[in-house]
């Protein structure tokens, strides 16, 4: 199970950091990622990080968001800078088991960017 934290309300141009921790039985994860879903829209991939540390980003967040692995808590971080109102969404952390590629999801963290 994954638990996300760090969401909240921030003004345009501000920053937030999302964390995600694995709880319960220890699981070896491979790829990790953050997704988001805005009202009335489909869930979309925001950023991903492989078990080797390579990263990929949605075009809309390149240069503003940074994903990394939190090895201590066995989950992904997402540093979000220069936030825009269009970044408003519920953000979900995701991790796939190294063996079998089974998906684990966090419960979602609300991020609201508004003045």
N, C-alpha and C positions, 0 to 999 in steps of 0.2 A: 504494500500500500504506500502511496505517496501523499505527502501533505505539503501544500503550497502556502506561502505566506508572503507578506510584503506589499500587497495591493493597497490602493487608497485613492484619495482625491489629490490632484496636483494641477497647478496652473500650466498653461502652455509654455513650453521652454524649460520646464522643470525636469526633475529626474526621480526615478523610482528604481528600487532593486527588488526583484522577486527571487525568493528562495524556494527550494523544494527538497524535502527530506524523505528518505525511505524509512518507514517504521515497521516494526514487527520482524518477521523472519528475514534474515539477510539474503539478498538476491544479487547475483552478479549481473550487472547491466552492461550492455554494449552501447548502442546509440541512445542519446537522450535528446529531448527537444522541448520547445515551447510552442504551443498553438494558441490561437485566440478566436473568439467568436463574438462578433458585434450583433446587436439586436437586428433581427431580420436577415442576417447573413449566415453563410455557411462557415463552419470552422476552417481556419486556414493555418498553415505552417508559418510560424514567425522566424524561428531559428533552430538549427540542429547542431549537435556536436557528436562526433564519432568517439569510439573508445580510444582512438589514437590522437584525439584532440583536433582533428580537422573540423572546420565549421562551415555552415552555409546559412544564408539569410534571405528572407523575402526582399524583393527590390525596394519595397516601401519602407524598410527599416535599416537598410544598409547604411553604415556610417553613423548610425545613432544608437543601435542596440548592440550589446555584446553578450554572447552566451559563453559560459564556461562550466566546467565540472566541479562540483563540490565533493571532493573525495571523502571528506570527513562525514558528511551526511548522505553520501551515495545518491546524489540527485543533481539537477542542473541549476545554475544561477542564470538570471537574466538582468543585466544592467541596462536600463532604459534612460537615455539622455535626449535632450531636445524634443521632449514629448509634444505631440500635436493632438488636437481634439479628435482626429480620425483614428488615433491609437486607442480610444475608449473601447473597451471590450472586457469580457471575462477571459482571463489567461489560464491555460491549463498546461501543467507539466506532464511530460510523457517520457517513459523509459522502456526500452525493449530488453528482454532477457538476452544475455549473450548466447545462450543455447535455446533454440526454438523460436526466438524472436517474439515472445509473448509480450503484449502491451500492458503496461501499468500506467494508470492515469491518476493525477491529483484531482482534488475536488473543485478547483477553480478559484481564481483570485480576481476580484473586480478592480479594474483600473479605470479611473475616470479622469479625463483631462479637460478641464473647464476653468474659465475665469469667473 
